């Protein structure tokens, strides 16, 4: 079992345990996608807070340990969303690879997606 498969297995077991303990077994996968997506938004907000982004406050160094905890929390919910959507580690990996290649193609002007043609770029103003 590779690391991503292990992450998916651990998260699935954790979600199942919560569902049993909290009597949440009747919630549909579609509803779980919504619930986990909302939780993800909250976690991303906590991640943003950890970056000390508030330029209007006295600057402080980022607490890297706290930042890393928030990144792990975000990842938990991303995996939970994938599970509720019916994805396994292999499918997520394959979709990541396809999207990654598309992102590269876009940035190199090789995509059919509008707005990425490098010949259309304006030269920066002096």
N, C-alpha and C positions, 0 to 999 in steps of 0.2 A: 504494500500500500504506500503510495507516494504521499507527500506532505499535504497537498491540496485534498486528496481523497480522505486523509485522516481528519483534516479540518471539517470537511463536510459530514463525516461520520460522527464526530464529536458534537457538532452543532445540532445535527438531527436528533441525536440521543438526548441532548440537553433540552431541546424544544419539546420533544415527546414527554420528558419527565415533568416539565413545567405544565404542559397541557393536562397531564393526569393529576398532578398535585392540585392544580388550580381549577380543575373540572372545566377545561376549555376545549374538550374533544369535538364539540359540535360546531366550532368555528370553521368556516369554509376556507379553502386555500386562497380564494380571491380576497376574502376579508383579511387573512393573514398578510397577503401582499400589501394591502393598504396599511394595516397596523405596523408592520415592520418598516414600511417606507416612512411613516410618520416618525417612528422611533429613530430611524436613520437620520432624518432631518435634525432631530433634537441632538443626536450624537455629533453630527457635523457642526452644529452650533457650539457644542462643548469643545470640539477640536479647534474651531476658530477662536474661541475664548482663550484656549491654551497657547495660541500664537502671539498673544499680547498685541493684537492688531490695532488697538485704540490709540491712534496717533495724537489724540487730544489729551492723553494722560502722560504722566512721567514714564519714560521708557524703562522697561525691565527686561532682563534677559529671559529667553524662553526656558521654562523648566522642561528639559528634554524627556525626563522620565514621565512626567504628566502627559506631555504631548504623545509619547509612544503608547501610553495607556488608552488615550482617546482614539488613536489610530486603530488599536486592537478592538475597541468597542465598535467603531464604524465597520470594521471587517466582519465582526459577529453578525451585524444586521444585514450586511450585503449578502453573506452566505445564507442567512435565514430567508431573505427575499428570494434568492435563487432556488432554495429548497421548496418554498411555497409555490414558486412558478413552475415546479416540476423539473428543475435542472439538477444534474449531478456535476461532480467535479470535472469530468471529461467534457461535458457539453460547455460548461463555463470556460474551460481552457480553450476549446476549439473556437468558441465565439470570440474570446479575447484575441486569439491569434488573427482571426479574420478582420476584426475591427482595428487591431494594431496595424495590420498591413494597409488597410484603407486609410488610416490616419497618416501613415508614411506617404502613401500615394497622394493624399491631399496636399501635404506640405511640400511635396516635390512637384506639384502641378500635374500629376498623372491621373487624377481622379476626374470622373465625369460630373461629380458634385459641383453645382454652381458656387462661385465665389473663391475657388482655389486655383484658377488658371494664373500661373506666374506671369504670363505675357500681359495680363491686365493690370498688374501692379503698377501703382503710381510711384514715380521716383520720389524719394524723400526731399522735402524742401531744404534749401541750404540755410 
